[in-house]
Amino acid sequence: MKRVFIVAGETSGDRHAAALVGELRRRDSSLQFTGFGGPQMRAAGVELQEDLTRYAVVGLVEVLKHLGTFRRIFRAACRALDEQRPDLVILVDYPGFNLRLAREAKRRGLRVVYYVSPQLWAWGAGRMRAIRRDVELMLVFFPFEESLYHEAGVPVRWVGHPLLDAVRVTRPRAEALAVHRLAPTAPVIGLLPGSRAQEVAALLPILGAAADQIARQVPGAQFLLMPAPGIAPETYRQALAHTHVAVTTAAQWDYDLLAACDLVLVASGTATLECALLERPMVIVYRTNPLTWWLGKRLVKLPYIGLVNVVAGRPLVPECLQGHATPTRIADEAVKLLRPDQGRQELQAGFREVRNRLGAPGASARAADAVQALLARR
């Protein structure tokens, strides 16, 4: 019997980790999984010591507010490594926590696989030396990440993106909209304010104010909120308290509903790729603590932050960030994209280009192949 210790700290990481665990368990039911993660990992069969996704925050200032909690969890993770002595440690994204844990695992003589690369291409390669020292294998989503690690001398395998297996449409547009009594003949604008409560509180009031302005310019516009797992409904209600237009809230995250949207106002993150795979025009929005933003601007090496733009290698969709994330600017960009012109067709062609750059379906299976090979090797 072999034991795998796995850690993910964000909703998206929880989902990718759960898919990988599910693939490995289908191949070898004797594998034992323990670690820190979220509800999807627990459902996949991981014995969780704590739900780390409950504390998902982004930014230095936000992390400092929860520093005591993170230190406690980190010490608990190190104790678990000492007590369990797992055959393999799999760390999923969440670099502020997981890169430190990789170092502790390496010091204990444990083998480390890192799944979902830290965004070194955005934040610079200052962490590359630590990764080369502590990580036995990097499993990455994007082909340019494979090149980055090869050049740095880090063992790496590009497995493709798991979203290619997850994102699919199963119902006609009219049928999906009818569930929430939305008219298929009027524009539907999706509101995706992020997967963290912190993001929802910061972004959804702005998106709601933008919706008010869009409604004045686009007759009959309908607004659909897509909730993220694990966020209390009250968080959304409070964030929309000053929004005047009606906003329909989906029962849960639903790709059929997302595909039915004519336009999406979306927080920067994985959701931008989901919208791109469904070829949905979007406006990317983000705002964070001013100090966090100032520090990030000094470190980030790219002129844009949306993953869809990073993969495309150009500003394919508009970004309204920080001081430019105003209701008026967001509404202006949205109204432009709702116009039926040639630019919309070019945008969808760009989305198909992004899909092609994500590889082929089967990412979780290829990641499982790599993990199995390591487990079979002494």
Buried (B, 14 or more C-beta within 10 A) or exposed (E): EEBBBBBBBBBBBBBBBBBBBBBBBEEEEEBBBBBBBBBBBBEBBBEBBBBBBEBBBBBBBBBEEEEEBBEEBBEEBBEBBEEBEBBBBBBBBBBEBBBBBBBBBBEEEBBBBBBBBBBBBBBEEEEBEBBBEBBBBBBBBBBEBBBBBEEBEBEBBBBBBBBBBBBEBEBEBEEBBBBBEBEBEEBBBBBBBBBBBBBBBBBBBBBBBBBBBBBEEBEEBBBBBBBBBBBEEEBBEBBBEEBEBEBBBBEEBBBBBBBBBBBBBBBBBBBBBBBBBBBBBBBBBBBBBEEBBEBBEEEBEEEBBBBBBBBBEEEBBBBBBBEBBBBEBBBBBBBBBBEEEEEBEEBBEBBEBBBEBBBEBBBBBBBBBBBBEBBEEE
